[in-house]
Amino acid sequence: MTGLILIFIIGYLCIALENTIKINKSASALITAILCWTVYIINSPDKELVEKALAHHLSETSGILFFLLGAMTIVELADLYNGFDIITTRINQTNKVKLLWIISFITFFLSAILDNLTTTIVMLSLLSKLIKNDEDRLFFAGITVIAANAGGAWSPIGDISTTMLWIGKQITAFNIIKAGLLPSLACIVIPLIYMSFRLKGEVQKPEEDKNQADKNVSKKQQYIIFFSSIIILIMVPVFKTLTHLPPYMGMLLGLSLLWIISEVFCRKGDGKDKGTLSVSYALRKIDTPSILFFLGILLSVSALQSTGILAELSGWLTDTIKNDKIIIISIGLLSAIVDNVPLVAAVQGMYNLTQYPTDHFFWEFLAFCTGTGGSALIIGSAAGIVAMGMEKINFFWYLKKISLLALLGYFAGVAVFLIQDYLL
């Protein structure tokens, strides 16, 4: 499967060099995914087995995409009704350092309640209302990715890899919160302390959007749509827990309810803004290329997983390093290159509950490292991929401006985790 690995590497480089080669990263991701699966099925004696593997991974990927589609539409609708003004008018802080701490902690705790993907979408939409300068906003978006991943790592519903371990009975909800909270805090606090000595000046707020201001939206409608959106997003993990249905089902249920509410508002209106205050309009405004980029990335990685390349890599790490702590730290850093979901799945397949029982240090440390290690590169996590799409963040810009901060936080969190385990 050397050809498959070569295609993945070339595709990865095309995504990273998007601004240099002038080819949209979504196109690079999609063609990489198609070529990876094409090479796989051509070299496989059992074509039907490959088709079944593709159908399986497409099913999982489409669930994430529908989740993303629903979340982005809900956030966009809240924006159409000026919902974020409820928050932005209350955040009067313009000092860069103080605002960075505020945004980071909101992201950190919101990510644990929602999940890192949804939280990133919400916070990036919020940043567009708070910061005018593109460079400043990109930097805050990069820190938001670190905060979202750190916040998701200590909650059983905050990150998909942590949720996988929770569903697989490798960890329990209370113990992952207890073990992961302090290391995850260190993961965001240490970069913030470092930046507190380097950031200077004030941020400039964008001017009020006249199109937004002119909309015929009452305060009542604004509050109903905004708080309905927040409640719906918070209830998604609750819906999953109660029904055992995938998260995207809860997200689509919430979207349909919000759709009905907006239709009622549009029906009662005078018709002036009827078209621009509907879910149909919000669906046209969401960033579809970002969703296709996500599809390409996930399918590319799933090809590596299906061919056993990721399992071989994990096995090689085990045989070569022979130290569980170093292996998990390495897997965490590897998740910055390869999606943490198949990596965690590979580790779950390699080690069983007899070897490492529920709530063993091994599983809790794995949840933390794979949840936060992906922040080191912009395409290393779902939050990063969404930020790359929504804010058009360049791969090398992130590598230069954010990656060092992410690694600083990652190793700070690792140190706290190991010290905490030693003491307790």
TORLO-839754 format. One record per residue (C-alpha): residue in three letters; x, y, z. Coordinates in steps of 0.25 Angstrom, whole numbers, padded with zeros to 4 digits, always signed. Layout:
ALAXYZ;...
END
This chain:
MET+0000+0000+0000;THR+0012+0009-0002;GLY+0004+0016-0013;LEU-0007+0019-0004;ILE+0002+0025+0006;LEU+0009+0034-0005;ILE-0005+0039-0009;PHE-0009+0043+0005;ILE+0005+0050+0007;ILE+0003+0058-0006;GLY-0011+0061-0003;TYR-0007+0066+0011;LEU+0004+0075+0005;CYS-0006+0081-0005;ILE-0015+0084+0006;ALA-0004+0091+0014;LEU+0001+0098+0001;GLU-0013+0103-0003;ASN-0009+0118-0004;THR+0004+0114-0012;ILE-0002+0105-0022;LYS-0015+0113-0023;ILE-0024+0101-0022;ASN-0035+0100-0012;LYS-0032+0091-0001;SER-0046+0085-0002;ALA-0043+0080-0016;SER-0030+0074-0011;ALA-0036+0067+0000;LEU-0047+0061-0009;ILE-0038+0056-0019;THR-0028+0050-0009;ALA-0040+0042-0003;ILE-0045+0037-0016;LEU-0030+0033-0021;CYS-0028+0026-0007;TRP-0040+0018-0008;THR-0037+0015-0023;VAL-0023+0010-0020;TYR-0029+0001-0009;ILE-0040-0005-0017;ILE-0031-0008-0029;ASN-0020-0015-0021;SER-0031-0023-0013;PRO-0035-0037-0017;ASP-0048-0035-0010;LYS-0055-0023-0017;GLU-0068-0026-0009;LEU-0061-0025+0004;VAL-0055-0011+0000;GLU-0069-0006-0004;LYS-0074-0010+0010;ALA-0063-0003+0017;LEU-0066+0009+0009;ALA-0080+0009+0012;HIS-0077+0007+0027;HIS-0068+0019+0027;LEU-0077+0027+0019;SER-0088+0024+0029;GLU-0080+0029+0040;THR-0075+0041+0032;SER-0088+0046+0028;GLY-0093+0046+0042;ILE-0082+0056+0045;LEU-0085+0064+0033;PHE-0100+0065+0036;PHE-0097+0069+0050;LEU-0088+0079+0045;LEU-0098+0084+0035;GLY-0109+0085+0045;ALA-0100+0092+0055;MET-0095+0102+0045;THR-0109+0105+0040;ILE-0114+0107+0054;VAL-0102+0117+0057;GLU-0105+0124+0044;LEU-0120+0126+0047;ALA-0116+0131+0061;ASP-0107+0141+0054;LEU-0118+0145+0044;TYR-0127+0149+0056;ASN-0116+0157+0062;GLY-0115+0147+0073;PHE-0100+0149+0076;ASP-0102+0163+0079;ILE-0108+0159+0092;ILE-0094+0154+0096;THR-0085+0164+0088;THR-0092+0176+0094;ARG-0088+0171+0108;ILE-0074+0168+0104;ASN-0068+0182+0105;GLN-0054+0178+0107;THR-0044+0182+0096;ASN-0031+0179+0103;LYS-0025+0168+0095;VAL-0020+0160+0107;LYS-0033+0161+0115;LEU-0042+0158+0103;LEU-0033+0146+0100;TRP-0035+0140+0114;ILE-0050+0143+0113;ILE-0052+0136+0100;SER-0043+0125+0104;PHE-0050+0121+0116;ILE-0064+0123+0110;THR-0059+0113+0099;PHE-0053+0103+0109;PHE-0065+0101+0118;LEU-0075+0102+0106;SER-0067+0091+0099;ALA-0069+0082+0111;ILE-0084+0084+0110;LEU-0087+0084+0095;ASP-0074+0078+0088;ASN-0062+0084+0082;LEU-0068+0084+0068;THR-0080+0092+0071;THR-0073+0101+0081;THR-0063+0105+0070;ILE-0074+0108+0060;VAL-0081+0117+0071;MET-0069+0124+0076;LEU-0064+0127+0062;SER-0077+0134+0059;LEU-0076+0141+0071;LEU-0062+0146+0068;SER-0066+0152+0055;LYS-0075+0161+0063;LEU-0064+0165+0073;ILE-0051+0167+0065;LYS-0050+0175+0052;ASN-0035+0173+0048;ASP-0033+0160+0041;GLU-0019+0156+0047;ASP-0025+0158+0061;ARG-0037+0150+0058;LEU-0029+0139+0052;PHE-0020+0138+0064;PHE-0032+0138+0074;ALA-0038+0127+0065;GLY-0025+0119+0066;ILE-0026+0120+0081;THR-0040+0116+0081;VAL-0037+0103+0074;ILE-0027+0100+0086;ALA-0037+0104+0096;ALA-0049+0096+0089;ASN-0040+0083+0089;ALA-0035+0085+0103;GLY-0049+0087+0108;GLY-0054+0075+0100;ALA-0044+0066+0106;TRP-0049+0065+0120;SER-0063+0063+0117;PRO-0069+0050+0112;ILE-0078+0057+0102;GLY-0067+0068+0098;ASP-0059+0061+0088;ILE-0063+0049+0079;SER-0051+0041+0083;THR-0054+0043+0098;THR-0068+0039+0095;MET-0063+0026+0087;LEU-0056+0022+0100;TRP-0068+0025+0109;ILE-0077+0017+0100;GLY-0066+0006+0099;LYS-0066+0005+0115;GLN-0052+0009+0115;ILE-0055+0021+0124;THR-0067+0026+0132;ALA-0072+0040+0132;PHE-0069+0044+0146;ASN-0054+0039+0146;ILE-0051+0045+0133;ILE-0055+0059+0138;LYS-0047+0057+0151;ALA-0035+0052+0144;GLY-0035+0061+0132;LEU-0040+0075+0137;LEU-0027+0080+0143;PRO-0018+0075+0131;SER-0028+0081+0121;LEU-0028+0094+0129;ALA-0013+0094+0128;CYS-0014+0092+0113;ILE-0020+0105+0111;VAL-0015+0113+0123;ILE+0000+0112+0120;PRO-0001+0117+0106;LEU-0010+0129+0111;ILE+0000+0132+0122;TYR+0011+0132+0111;MET+0003+0141+0102;SER-0001+0151+0113;PHE+0014+0155+0113;ARG+0014+0157+0098;LEU+0001+0162+0093;LYS-0001+0177+0093;GLY-0011+0187+0090;GLU-0026+0187+0087;VAL-0035+0180+0077;GLN-0044+0189+0068;LYS-0059+0185+0068;PRO-0065+0184+0054;GLU-0075+0194+0050;GLU-0090+0190+0051;ASP-0095+0183+0039;LYS-0105+0192+0033;ASN-0112+0180+0027;GLN-0113+0174+0040;ALA-0118+0186+0047;ASP-0129+0189+0037;LYS-0135+0175+0038;ASN-0149+0175+0044;VAL-0146+0167+0056;SER-0152+0169+0069;LYS-0145+0168+0082;LYS-0155+0156+0086;GLN-0151+0149+0073;GLN-0136+0151+0075;TYR-0137+0145+0089;ILE-0146+0134+0085;ILE-0137+0129+0073;PHE-0124+0131+0081;PHE-0127+0124+0094;SER-0135+0113+0086;SER-0122+0111+0078;ILE-0113+0110+0091;ILE-0123+0101+0098;ILE-0124+0092+0085;LEU-0109+0091+0084;ILE-0108+0087+0099;MET-0119+0077+0098;VAL-0112+0069+0087;PRO-0103+0061+0096;VAL-0115+0059+0105;PHE-0123+0054+0094;LYS-0112+0044+0090;THR-0111+0039+0105;LEU-0126+0037+0106;THR-0129+0031+0092;HIS-0116+0025+0089;LEU-0117+0031+0075;PRO-0105+0037+0068;PRO-0103+0052+0071;TYR-0107+0057+0057;MET-0121+0052+0060;GLY-0122+0061+0072;MET-0116+0072+0064;LEU-0126+0071+0052;LEU-0137+0070+0062;GLY-0133+0083+0068;LEU-0131+0089+0054;SER-0145+0085+0050;LEU-0151+0091+0062;LEU-0144+0104+0060;TRP-0149+0103+0045;ILE-0163+0103+0050;ILE-0161+0115+0060;SER-0155+0123+0049;GLU-0166+0120+0039;VAL-0176+0125+0049;PHE-0168+0138+0051;CYS-0167+0139+0036;ARG-0182+0137+0034;LYS-0185+0148+0045;GLY-0176+0158+0039;ASP-0179+0168+0028;GLY-0172+0161+0017;LYS-0160+0171+0016;ASP-0150+0161+0022;LYS-0157+0148+0020;GLY-0147+0142+0011;THR-0135+0146+0019;LEU-0140+0141+0032;SER-0143+0127+0029;VAL-0135+0114+0030;SER-0135+0113+0015;TYR-0127+0125+0014;ALA-0118+0121+0025;LEU-0115+0108+0018;ARG-0110+0116+0006;LYS-0101+0124+0014;ILE-0093+0113+0021;ASP-0079+0109+0016;THR-0082+0097+0008;PRO-0067+0096+0003;SER-0063+0094+0018;ILE-0073+0082+0019;LEU-0067+0076+0006;PHE-0053+0078+0012;PHE-0057+0071+0024;LEU-0063+0059+0016;GLY-0050+0058+0008;ILE-0041+0058+0020;LEU-0049+0048+0028;LEU-0050+0038+0016;SER-0035+0039+0013;VAL-0032+0035+0027;SER-0042+0024+0027;ALA-0035+0018+0015;LEU-0022+0017+0024;GLN-0031+0011+0035;SER-0037+0001+0026;THR-0024-0004+0020;GLY-0019-0006+0033;ILE-0008+0004+0032;LEU-0012+0011+0045;ALA-0012-0002+0053;GLU+0002-0005+0047;LEU+0007+0008+0052;SER+0001+0007+0066;GLY+0007-0007+0066;TRP+0020-0002+0062;LEU+0020+0009+0073;THR+0017-0002+0083;ASP+0028-0011+0079;THR+0038+0000+0078;ILE+0035+0009+0090;LYS+0030-0001+0100;ASN+0026+0010+0110;ASP+0011+0012+0111;LYS+0013+0027+0115;ILE+0022+0030+0103;ILE+0013+0022+0094;ILE+0001+0030+0098;ILE+0008+0044+0097;SER+0013+0040+0083;ILE-0001+0036+0079;GLY-0006+0049+0084;LEU+0004+0056+0075;LEU+0001+0047+0063;SER-0013+0051+0064;ALA-0009+0065+0059;ILE-0006+0058+0046;VAL-0016+0047+0046;ASP-0030+0049+0051;ASN-0031+0044+0066;VAL-0044+0036+0063;PRO-0037+0025+0055;LEU-0025+0025+0064;VAL-0033+0023+0077;ALA-0041+0012+0070;ALA-0028+0005+0066;VAL-0023+0006+0081;GLN-0037+0001+0086;GLY-0034-0011+0076;MET-0020-0013+0081;TYR-0023-0013+0096;ASN-0035-0020+0104;LEU-0041-0017+0117;THR-0035-0029+0123;GLN-0021-0023+0120;TYR-0026-0009+0124;PRO-0039-0009+0132;THR-0049+0002+0132;ASP-0044+0016+0137;HIS-0029+0011+0137;PHE-0019+0022+0135;PHE-0016+0017+0121;TRP-0030+0020+0116;GLU-0031+0034+0123;PHE-0017+0038+0118;LEU-0021+0034+0104;ALA-0034+0042+0104;PHE-0026+0054+0109;CYS-0014+0053+0099;THR-0023+0050+0086;GLY-0033+0061+0090;THR-0022+0072+0091;GLY-0010+0067+0083;GLY-0018+0070+0070;SER-0017+0085+0073;ALA-0003+0085+0069;LEU-0007+0086+0054;ILE-0019+0092+0048;ILE-0024+0080+0041;GLY-0021+0071+0054;SER-0035+0072+0059;ALA-0050+0074+0055;ALA-0049+0088+0062;GLY-0037+0092+0054;ILE-0043+0087+0041;VAL-0055+0095+0043;ALA-0047+0108+0047;MET-0039+0106+0035;GLY-0051+0106+0026;MET-0059+0117+0033;GLU-0047+0127+0035;LYS-0039+0122+0023;ILE-0027+0120+0032;ASN-0014+0116+0025;PHE-0007+0103+0029;PHE+0006+0110+0030;TRP+0001+0122+0037;TYR-0005+0113+0048;LEU+0008+0106+0048;LYS+0016+0118+0050;LYS+0007+0126+0060;ILE-0001+0115+0068;SER+0006+0102+0067;LEU+0017+0105+0077;LEU+0006+0110+0087;ALA-0002+0097+0085;LEU+0010+0089+0088;LEU+0014+0097+0100;GLY+0000+0095+0105;TYR+0000+0080+0101;PHE+0013+0077+0109;ALA+0008+0085+0121;GLY-0004+0077+0121;VAL+0004+0064+0120;ALA+0013+0068+0132;VAL+0001+0072+0141;PHE-0006+0058+0137;LEU+0006+0050+0141;ILE+0009+0058+0154;GLN-0006+0057+0157;ASP-0005+0042+0155;TYR+0008+0041+0163;LEU+0002+0048+0175;LEU-0012+0042+0175;
END
